[in-house]
Amino acid sequence: METARSNRLIELHRATSHKFFEFMASLPCVSYELDQNFITDIVSSNIFELLGIRQESILGNRALWHERFFPADRDQLMARINEIATGALVSEVHRIINDRGLPVWVSHSVWKINRGNHTYIRGSIIPLTPDVRTKFLDTETISQFIHKIGNHFQLISLLIGSIRRNTTAAGGELDALEESVQRAVEFTHSFCNFCHAPALSTPVNLGEILVSVSHSVAPLFAEKDVLFNMTGDRCSNRTFLSGDSSLLEFAFASLLENALDATKSGDVVSMESKSEAPGPIPSSIGWISITDTGCGMSKGVLEKAAAPFFSSKRDRNGLGLTMAIRVIEMHGGLVNISSEETRGTRVDVVLPVCSTVVASER
């Protein structure tokens, strides 16, 4: 008797939950529920419309949290969930990978509920519009910038004081002062570029951007005696993205210069591009891969490579790679870096394509 009553209550709860999620599907957010093993039990049917993820691809498995979230974002959410009581809510802004392999920036709220002897997780995901995301700059990055620029001006102050006390040694100190001022100016200029959103959003030709970048960096490769190869399929030369061509050129130039920095005479840097339509999704993506046969990175350096202001070289400001990634992300794209010490580095970039024009074969 008691077992039958419990089963009826469970079925009633399931029916009520499904009605709740059917209602949530009419709202501009994705709602879901995970069991204690992080398997998706329920997800609202609007997940494809809002996030570009097929509902059937995440139901009944752990893919939502374990495949669609970046590991650092998942770890951050897990840590915060473990700290809160049942019913309390936590929110994070992070990325989710859609079926095209592209990141979608979202505002994600999560809370815990108890059901019987088990704890379940419910979540609500709201996609952020591009203009909201490009205005976002975390306070940690700003704090680091203030610290870095403060170091330059502190050195300037010390040099000026030393010059006043000892005019006979002014020559070398004036050179150091000039260099410090120049670095401070360049650093400030780089940070301003880092903070800027794309000024234009017009169709730009991916192939033309890559050709322009390759021409601009060719002298640098020749000077260092590093071989540069560029290949692309026929379609990529007639692939159009929506965005700012000058920012995209800057991003790809930065990625190539980073690859060049990691090489020595006789090494090879290659850039390959193509356009493809993955899986059942009708729209295409632009894919660009930059590989080098240089020194590569250790696991520890690789983990920090994209962090603002991190650089393994003393004469760099640590913003080049970070700015390149930020530009790609502001255009709705994704950057993935893999590297092995002494064997080289590979950078894969995917970008959403607004149109692909294929010339008819004669």
C-alpha positions as CSV (number, residue, x, y, z in Angstrom):
1,M,0.0,0.0,0.0
2,E,2.7,2.4,1.0
3,T,4.8,1.5,-2.0
4,A,1.9,2.1,-4.4
5,R,1.3,5.5,-2.8
6,S,4.9,6.5,-3.2
7,N,4.9,5.5,-6.8
8,R,1.8,7.6,-7.4
9,L,3.5,10.6,-5.7
10,I,6.6,10.1,-7.9
11,E,4.5,10.0,-11.1
12,L,2.6,13.1,-9.9
13,H,5.8,14.9,-9.3
14,R,7.2,13.9,-12.7
15,A,4.0,15.2,-14.4
16,T,4.2,18.4,-12.5
17,S,7.9,18.8,-13.3
18,H,7.2,18.3,-17.0
19,K,4.4,20.9,-17.0
20,F,6.8,23.3,-15.3
21,F,9.5,22.8,-18.0
22,E,6.9,23.0,-20.7
23,F,5.9,26.4,-19.3
24,M,9.6,27.4,-19.0
25,A,10.1,26.5,-22.7
26,S,7.9,29.5,-23.6
27,L,10.3,31.9,-21.8
28,P,13.6,33.2,-23.3
29,C,15.7,30.9,-21.1
30,V,16.7,27.2,-21.1
31,S,15.7,25.2,-18.0
32,Y,17.0,21.8,-17.0
33,E,17.3,19.3,-14.2
34,L,20.2,17.0,-13.4
35,D,20.2,14.0,-11.1
36,Q,22.8,13.2,-8.5
37,N,25.1,11.9,-11.1
38,F,24.8,15.0,-13.3
39,I,22.8,13.1,-15.9
40,T,20.2,15.4,-17.6
41,D,16.7,14.2,-16.7
42,I,14.8,17.1,-18.2
43,V,15.7,20.0,-20.4
44,S,13.3,22.6,-22.0
45,S,12.6,22.1,-25.7
46,N,13.8,25.6,-26.6
47,I,17.5,24.7,-26.0
48,F,18.2,24.4,-29.8
49,E,16.4,27.7,-30.5
50,L,18.4,29.6,-27.8
51,L,21.7,27.8,-27.6
52,G,22.0,25.8,-30.8
53,I,22.1,22.4,-28.9
54,R,19.9,19.5,-29.9
55,Q,17.7,18.4,-27.0
56,E,18.3,14.7,-27.7
57,S,22.1,15.1,-27.6
58,I,22.1,15.9,-23.8
59,L,19.1,14.0,-22.4
60,G,19.9,10.9,-20.4
61,N,23.7,11.6,-20.3
62,R,26.3,13.9,-18.6
63,A,27.1,15.8,-21.8
64,L,25.6,19.2,-20.7
65,W,28.0,19.8,-17.8
66,H,30.8,17.5,-18.8
67,E,31.1,18.2,-22.6
68,R,29.4,21.5,-23.2
69,F,31.1,23.5,-20.4
70,F,34.7,24.5,-20.3
71,P,36.5,22.7,-17.5
72,A,37.4,25.9,-15.6
73,D,33.7,27.1,-15.8
74,R,32.4,23.7,-14.6
75,D,34.9,23.6,-11.8
76,Q,33.9,27.1,-10.7
77,L,30.2,26.2,-10.7
78,M,30.9,22.9,-8.8
79,A,32.9,24.7,-6.2
80,R,30.1,27.3,-5.6
81,I,27.3,24.7,-5.6
82,N,29.2,22.7,-2.9
83,E,29.2,25.8,-0.7
84,I,25.5,26.6,-0.8
85,A,22.6,25.2,1.1
86,T,19.6,23.5,-0.6
87,G,17.4,26.1,-2.2
88,A,20.1,28.8,-2.4
89,L,21.0,30.1,-5.9
90,V,24.4,30.8,-7.5
91,S,25.0,32.5,-10.9
92,E,27.9,32.7,-13.3
93,V,28.6,34.2,-16.7
94,H,30.4,31.6,-18.9
95,R,30.5,29.9,-22.3
96,I,28.6,26.8,-23.5
97,I,29.7,25.0,-26.7
98,N,26.9,24.5,-29.2
99,D,26.5,21.9,-31.9
100,R,28.6,23.9,-34.3
101,G,31.5,23.9,-31.9
102,L,31.1,27.6,-31.2
103,P,30.9,29.3,-27.8
104,V,27.7,30.9,-26.6
105,W,28.0,33.3,-23.7
106,V,25.3,32.8,-21.1
107,S,24.1,33.9,-17.7
108,H,23.7,30.6,-15.8
109,S,21.8,30.3,-12.5
110,V,21.9,27.0,-10.5
111,W,20.3,25.8,-7.3
112,K,19.9,22.5,-5.4
113,I,16.7,20.7,-4.5
114,N,16.2,17.7,-2.3
115,R,14.0,14.8,-3.5
116,G,13.9,11.8,-1.1
117,N,17.4,11.0,-0.1
118,H,19.0,12.6,-3.2
119,T,20.0,16.1,-4.2
120,Y,19.2,17.3,-7.7
121,I,20.4,20.3,-9.6
122,R,18.1,22.7,-11.5
123,G,19.5,25.4,-13.7
124,S,18.3,28.3,-15.9
125,I,20.5,29.5,-18.8
126,I,20.0,32.8,-20.6
127,P,22.0,33.5,-23.7
128,L,23.7,36.9,-23.7
129,T,23.6,39.2,-26.7
130,P,27.0,40.1,-28.3
131,D,26.7,43.7,-27.2
132,V,26.3,42.7,-23.6
133,R,29.3,40.3,-23.7
134,T,31.7,42.8,-25.4
135,K,31.0,45.3,-22.6
136,F,32.0,42.8,-20.0
137,L,35.5,43.0,-18.5
138,D,36.3,41.3,-15.3
139,T,37.6,43.3,-12.4
140,E,40.6,41.0,-12.0
141,T,41.9,42.0,-15.5
142,I,41.4,45.7,-14.6
143,S,43.2,45.2,-11.3
144,Q,46.2,43.5,-13.1
145,F,46.4,46.4,-15.6
146,I,46.5,49.0,-12.9
147,H,49.3,47.0,-11.1
148,K,51.3,46.6,-14.3
149,I,51.0,50.2,-15.4
150,G,51.8,51.3,-11.8
151,N,55.1,49.4,-11.9
152,H,56.1,51.4,-15.0
153,F,55.3,54.7,-13.5
154,Q,57.0,53.8,-10.2
155,L,60.2,53.0,-12.2
156,I,59.9,56.3,-14.0
157,S,59.6,58.2,-10.7
158,L,62.7,56.4,-9.4
159,L,64.7,57.2,-12.5
160,I,63.8,60.9,-12.4
161,G,64.8,61.0,-8.7
162,S,68.2,59.4,-9.5
163,I,68.8,61.8,-12.4
164,R,68.2,64.8,-10.2
165,R,70.7,63.5,-7.6
166,N,73.4,62.4,-10.1
167,T,73.5,64.4,-13.3
168,T,76.8,62.8,-14.3
169,A,75.2,59.4,-14.9
170,A,72.2,60.9,-16.6
171,G,73.0,59.3,-20.1
172,G,72.2,55.7,-19.3
173,E,69.4,56.6,-16.9
174,L,67.7,58.8,-19.5
175,D,67.8,55.9,-22.0
176,A,66.2,53.7,-19.3
177,L,63.6,56.4,-18.6
178,E,62.8,56.7,-22.3
179,E,62.4,52.9,-22.6
180,S,60.1,52.8,-19.6
181,V,57.9,55.6,-20.8
182,Q,57.7,53.9,-24.2
183,R,56.6,50.6,-22.6
184,A,54.0,52.3,-20.5
185,V,52.6,54.0,-23.6
186,E,52.5,50.8,-25.6
187,F,51.0,48.9,-22.7
188,T,48.3,51.4,-22.2
189,H,47.6,51.4,-26.0
190,S,47.4,47.6,-26.0
191,F,45.0,47.6,-23.0
192,C,42.7,50.1,-24.8
193,N,42.6,47.9,-27.8
194,F,41.8,44.9,-25.5
195,C,38.8,46.8,-24.1
196,H,37.4,47.9,-27.4
197,A,34.4,46.2,-29.0
198,P,34.3,45.8,-32.8
199,A,33.6,49.2,-34.4
200,L,32.1,47.6,-37.5
201,S,29.9,44.6,-38.1
202,T,29.9,44.0,-41.9
203,P,30.5,41.0,-44.1
204,V,34.2,40.5,-44.4
205,N,36.0,37.9,-46.6
206,L,37.9,35.4,-44.5
207,G,40.2,34.5,-47.3
208,E,41.2,38.1,-48.0
209,I,41.9,38.7,-44.3
210,L,44.2,35.7,-44.1
211,V,46.0,36.7,-47.3
212,S,46.5,40.2,-46.0
213,V,47.8,39.0,-42.7
214,S,50.2,36.5,-44.4
215,H,51.7,39.3,-46.5
216,S,52.1,41.6,-43.5
217,V,54.0,39.0,-41.4
218,A,56.1,37.5,-44.3
219,P,59.1,39.8,-43.8
220,L,59.3,38.8,-40.1
221,F,59.4,35.1,-41.1
222,A,62.0,35.7,-43.8
223,E,64.2,37.7,-41.4
224,K,64.2,34.8,-38.9
225,D,64.6,32.2,-41.6
226,V,61.4,30.4,-40.6
227,L,59.4,28.8,-43.4
228,F,55.7,30.0,-43.6
229,N,53.1,27.8,-45.4
230,M,49.6,28.9,-46.1
231,T,46.9,26.6,-47.5
232,G,43.1,26.9,-47.9
233,D,40.3,25.1,-49.6
234,R,38.5,26.7,-52.5
235,C,35.4,27.6,-50.4
236,S,37.4,29.4,-47.6
237,N,38.4,32.1,-50.2
238,R,34.8,33.0,-50.7
239,T,33.7,32.7,-47.1
240,F,32.2,35.7,-45.3
241,L,32.2,36.5,-41.6
242,S,30.3,39.3,-39.9
243,G,32.6,41.6,-38.0
244,D,35.5,44.1,-38.0
245,S,38.2,43.2,-40.6
246,S,40.9,45.3,-38.9
247,L,40.4,43.5,-35.6
248,L,40.3,40.1,-37.2
249,E,43.5,40.9,-39.1
250,F,45.1,42.0,-35.8
251,A,44.0,38.7,-34.1
252,F,45.4,36.4,-36.8
253,A,48.6,38.5,-37.0
254,S,49.1,38.1,-33.2
255,L,48.6,34.4,-33.4
256,L,51.2,34.1,-36.2
257,E,53.7,36.3,-34.4
258,N,53.3,34.2,-31.3
259,A,54.1,31.1,-33.4
260,L,57.1,32.9,-34.9
261,D,58.3,33.8,-31.4
262,A,58.4,30.1,-30.5
263,T,60.5,29.1,-33.5
264,K,64.1,29.2,-34.5
265,S,65.8,29.3,-37.9
266,G,64.8,26.3,-40.0
267,D,61.4,25.7,-38.2
268,V,58.1,25.8,-40.0
269,V,54.8,27.7,-39.3
270,S,51.7,26.6,-41.2
271,M,48.3,28.2,-41.5
272,E,45.4,26.2,-43.0
273,S,41.8,27.3,-43.5
274,K,38.5,25.8,-44.7
275,S,34.8,26.2,-44.4
276,E,32.6,23.3,-43.3
277,A,29.1,22.6,-42.1
278,P,29.3,20.1,-39.2
279,G,26.6,17.5,-38.5
280,P,22.9,18.3,-39.1
281,I,23.4,22.1,-38.6
282,P,22.8,23.9,-41.9
283,S,25.1,26.9,-41.3
284,S,28.8,26.7,-41.8
285,I,31.8,27.6,-39.7
286,G,35.2,28.9,-40.7
287,W,38.1,26.8,-39.4
288,I,41.6,28.1,-39.2
289,S,44.6,26.2,-37.8
290,I,48.0,27.6,-37.1
291,T,50.8,25.1,-36.3
292,D,54.5,25.5,-35.6
293,T,57.4,23.2,-35.1
294,G,58.9,25.4,-32.4
295,C,59.8,24.9,-28.7
296,G,56.2,24.2,-27.6
297,M,54.9,24.8,-24.1
298,S,54.9,22.8,-20.8
299,K,51.6,22.0,-19.3
300,G,52.0,24.7,-16.7
301,V,52.7,27.4,-19.2
302,L,49.9,26.2,-21.5
303,E,47.4,26.5,-18.7
304,K,48.4,30.2,-18.2
305,A,49.1,31.1,-21.9
306,A,45.8,32.8,-22.5
307,A,45.7,34.7,-19.2
308,P,45.9,38.5,-19.4
309,F,49.4,39.9,-18.8
310,F,51.1,36.4,-18.7
311,S,54.2,36.1,-20.8
312,S,57.3,33.9,-20.7
313,K,59.3,36.7,-22.2
314,R,60.4,39.7,-20.2
315,D,60.1,42.2,-23.1
316,R,56.4,41.4,-23.8
317,N,53.3,42.8,-22.1
318,G,51.4,39.5,-22.1
319,L,48.4,40.8,-23.9
320,G,49.0,39.7,-27.5
321,L,47.5,36.2,-27.3
322,T,44.8,37.3,-24.8
323,M,43.7,40.1,-27.2
324,A,43.7,37.8,-30.1
325,I,41.4,35.4,-28.2
326,R,39.2,38.2,-27.1
327,V,38.7,39.5,-30.7
328,I,37.8,36.0,-31.9
329,E,35.4,35.5,-29.1
330,M,33.8,38.9,-29.7
331,H,33.1,37.7,-33.2
332,G,31.3,34.6,-31.8
333,G,34.3,32.3,-32.3
334,L,36.4,30.0,-30.2
335,V,40.2,29.4,-29.9
336,N,41.7,26.1,-28.7
337,I,45.4,25.8,-28.0
338,S,47.3,22.5,-27.7
339,S,51.1,22.2,-27.3
340,E,53.8,19.8,-26.4
341,E,57.2,20.9,-25.1
342,T,60.0,20.6,-27.7
343,R,57.4,19.5,-30.3
344,G,55.5,22.6,-31.2
345,T,52.1,24.3,-30.8
346,R,48.7,24.1,-32.6
347,V,46.1,26.8,-32.4
348,D,42.6,26.1,-33.8
349,V,40.1,28.9,-34.5
350,V,36.5,28.4,-35.4
351,L,34.3,31.3,-36.4
352,P,30.6,31.5,-37.4
353,V,30.1,32.1,-41.2
354,C,27.4,34.5,-42.4
355,S,27.6,33.3,-46.0
356,T,29.6,31.1,-48.2
357,V,29.8,31.7,-51.9
358,V,31.1,28.9,-54.1
359,A,32.1,29.9,-57.6
360,S,30.6,27.6,-60.2
361,E,33.1,25.3,-61.8
362,R,33.6,25.8,-65.5
